[in-house]
Amino acid sequence: MVGIGPGSKYEISQRALDALKDSDTIIGYTLYIDLIRDIIENKHIIASTMRKEVDRVKLAIQEAQTGKKVSIISSGDPGVYGMAGLVLEMISKENIPVPVEIVPGIPAANAAAAVLGAPLMHDYVVISLSDLLTPWEVIERRVKSAAEADFVIVLYNPKSSQRDWQIEKTAEIILEWKSPHTPVGIVKDVTREGETVVVTTLDKMTSHPIDMTTIIVIGNSTTFLYRDYMITKRGYLF
């Protein structure tokens, strides 16, 4: 399982590049394959659409069982909403004797934080608003708990064409516990072509364009803005 980072080829680690170079077969979601196609052009490529994760893992296992070296790619890090967990679950269920290596990548949350400044300097949580695999009741409870505990909150998958109300409900919940003036960073397509960055406040968060490729960073009670930077205090005295 290879993490290719948030999108730019300059954010891919040398270890990930070596793993891709040494692989016979590369398997991944079509969008992520396209991001690295120039790197893997001489490989056997298997690309498929969203929600075909189980099928991709089955194909990868079949390829590996024939003796091929196979890389399943994930954007960001394969262990952060990526493919590593699913691969290990499926292998463990059938006790399939294939060797596994997990190659980490830069998560989108960290790439977005770097663009914004230093918003993750203290305790933070990462929550996906997609309820395709997690019941909304569970997500809502986690959002409420994180807001009440004054964590910095990073939101993945905040909105799509089929899911447009979750981000509004999330903002409503967080506003019960955080100041409406809490700094918020909205980063779309981080490190990719067309990257956009908006720094706003919690009460205005949902008035800005948000979609599935957007990462939202909501500050805690110590987060402040300076120039174009979003900064969360670590607690140093000086």
Secondary structure, DSSP 8 states (H G I E B T S, - for coil): -EE-BSS-GGGS-HHHHHHHHH-SEEEEEHHHHHHTTTTSTTSEEEEE-TT-HHHHHHHHHHHHHTT--EEEEESB-TTSSSSHHHHHHHHHHHT-------B----HHHHHHHHHEETTSS-EEEEE---SSS-HHHHHHHHHHHHHTT-EEEEES---SS--SHHHHHHHHHHTTS-TT-EEEEEESTTSTT-EEEEEEGGGGGGS---TTEEEEE--TT-EEETTEEE-------
